[in-house]
Amino acid sequence: EAKAAPQNQPLSQALTRNPWCSSGYDISGNRKLERLVFMRNGLVNQTPGTPARWRVQNETLEFSRDGITWSAQPLRLALSSTGSPVLQSHGKEYRQCD
């Protein structure tokens, strides 16, 4: 299990609490669904996509394909107008899902 420094724990806990989903439409009008599952062991399952590693360093989310090279991800955790948590990254919004 990945260990988080105290200042990183709130973000880590928010990410692992539930899966996160983003939906939209491609240029052809087909519905696209993206689902992220952040696991406490430091892996993230991406649908579609391949599993990767994740960690929170200095309150910043980082991803790695190989566990050696890490890249910071633009991420903002906010509340929607209804008070639900929303992740904003790369121009997409992710909401908690099943």
N, C-alpha and C positions, 0 to 999 in steps of 0.2 A: 504494500500500500504506500502511495506517495505521501510524504510528510510535507505539511505546509507551515511556513512561518506564521506566527500569530496574526500579523497584518494581512496575510493572504487568505486566512480561513473563511471570512465571510463570502468572498467571491467563489472560492472552491466549493463551499457548501451550497451556494445558490446554483452552481453549474451541475452538481451531482444530484440535486434533489429530484429532478424530473428530466425526461428527454425534452429536447427543444426542436421545434419544427418551424420551417419557413415555407410558404406556398406562394406560387405566382404562376404566370403564364409565359410560355416562350413566344417567339415571333410568329409561330404558326397557330397560336391559340391553344396549344396543348398545355394542360395543367402540369406544373412541376412541383414536386414536394421534396424538400430536403429535411432530413432528420439527423440530429446529433445526440448521441448518448455519451455523456462524460462519466466514466467509471472511476471509482475511488482508487483503483490500482494504477491510474495514470494513462489509461488507454481511452481513446474516443472512437466510437463507431460512427461512421458517416454513411448515410444512405441518401443518394448514391455516393460511392467513393470507397476508398480503402481505409482500414483502421490506421490510426496514427497515435502518437503519444501527445499528452498535454500536461502542462504544469502552469502554476501561477507563480511568477517571480516579481517582486516589487509591485504587487497589485496589477500586473500585466499578464494577460493570457498568452502563452507561447505554445506552438505546435512543432512537432518533429516527426519526420518519417522514419529516421534511423536511430533516434535516441541520443544522437551526438550533436547534430546541427539544429539549433532552435531558432524559430522566427516569431517575433512579436506579432500579434494579431490586433488590428484595430477593433476595440470592443468597448461597448458602453452598456451598462446594466441600468435600466430605467424602469419607470412605472408607466403603464398605459393610462389612458383616460379613465379606465374602469378600475385602476389600482393593481392590475396584474403585472408581474415582472415581464420585461421585454429585453432581449439581447439585441443590440444593434451592431452589425459588423458588415463591412464591404457593401454598404448600401442595402442590406437586407435586414428584416426584423424577424427574430425568432421568438416564438411564444412557447410556453410550457405545453406539452402534449402528452398523450398516452403512449 
